[in-house]
């Protein structure tokens, strides 16, 4: 999604270069990585571990049990729901990656669009996933609260 949105901008910025598309794709790869790294650093220093506070403080005050990482992993790995959701998500995410990678090329070849136009149209699928995941989580929480 980020690449599809930024590519036309960077192609316009580098329009005076010998191959503007090549420069644009390089920057489209770098900018989201720098943004994600910056957000990760900010989250590490300025956010809490959970809504109830930092894990070290919760463990120190006895609010949270001191469970080892191996025990927590074992509990998750032996849960059948974990494996069901893992397989389901792997299948869905594989389709999403395929669509995100192939859609722009398909639109460009089949409809004779420019790279920018094809990328903009293909990015709609990625933007749709943002809302679909949020709504899916919302409805899942509602169903879990009602049915258990």
N, C-alpha and C positions, 0 to 999 in steps of 0.2 A: 504494500500500500504506500509506504513512504517513498519507495523508489519510483513508483508510477506518478506520484504527486510531484516529486522533485525533479524528475528527468527533464520535463519541458523547461523548467526554470533554469537549470544548469546548462542546458543546450543553448538557451538564449544568452546566458552569461558568456559562454565560450564560443559564440558564433563567429568570432574573428580568428579562431584557431584553425589550423589546417584540417583537423577532423573533430568538429565540435561534439559529435555523438560519443566518441571515445573518451574525451575529457569529462563529459557530463556523466557517463556511467561510472567512471572512477570516483567522482565526487559523490555521486548518489550512494555508493558503497561506504564511503568514509563518514559522511555526515550523520547518518543514523547510528553508526557505531559510536561516534563521539558523544552524541546525545544520550544514548543508552548508558554509556559508561558514566557520564556526568550524573544522570539520574540515580544510578546505582550508588555512587559515592554519597550523594545527598541523602538517599534513603538510609544508608549505613550510619551516617553521623547524626541525622536529624529525626529519625523515626523510632518508634518503639517496636519491640518484637511481636507484641500481640495487643489486642484492645485492653487487656488488663495490666499491661506494663512490660518491662524487660524481663526476660527469663531469669537472669541472674538475681534480680531483686525479688521476683516471685519465689524462687527457690530459697533465698536467704530468709524470707519471712514465713516460709512454710506454706504458702498459698499454692505452690505447684510441687508435685512430686518430683524427686530427682531420679529420672529414668534414664538409663544409658541409651545411646544412639543405636546400639546393636539390638537391644530389646525392643525399641520402638520400630526399627526396621523389620525385625522378625514378626512382630504383630501385624504390620501392614502387609508383608509378603505372604503371610499365611491366610489372609482374609480373601475369600472367594470374590467378594465385590471388587476388590482392588484389581484382580486379574481380569474380570469382566470389563471394567471401565478402561483398563489399559488396552485391551484388544479393540474395544470400540473406538477409543480415541486415536489409536494408531491408524485404524482404517480411515477415519474421518480426516485426520491430519494429512495422510498421504494423498487423499483426493484433493484437499485444499492446496497442497504444494504443487501438485500436477496442474491444477487449474490456473494457479497464479503464474506458473512458468510458461504454460502453453497458450493461454488465452490471447495474450498480446500478439504472439506470432500468428496464431490462427486468424485473428481479426485483420492483421496486416496483409496476410496472403490471400484470404478469401474475399475481402471487401476493398482491397487496394487503398488502405488507409496509410497515413504517415505513421511513423513510429510513435510520435507523440499522441496522435489520436487513438491509435490502438492501445497504447499503454493507459490512457485515461479511461477508456471504456473497460478494459480488463481490470482496472483498479476497483471498479464498482463491486466486483466479487469479493475482494478483500475487505472493503468497507462494510459490505453486507455481513460478513463474518463477525465483525465487531458487535453488531446489534444482535445477531443470531446467538452468539455465545452468551451475551448478557441476558437476553430474554430466556434462553434455555436454562441458565442458572437460576433465574428468578422463578420460573415455573417449576423447576426441580425442587427448589426450597419450599414452595407452596404445597406441592404434592407430598413431599416428605413430612411437612407439618401436619397435613390432613390424614395421610394414610400410614405414615410411619415407616 
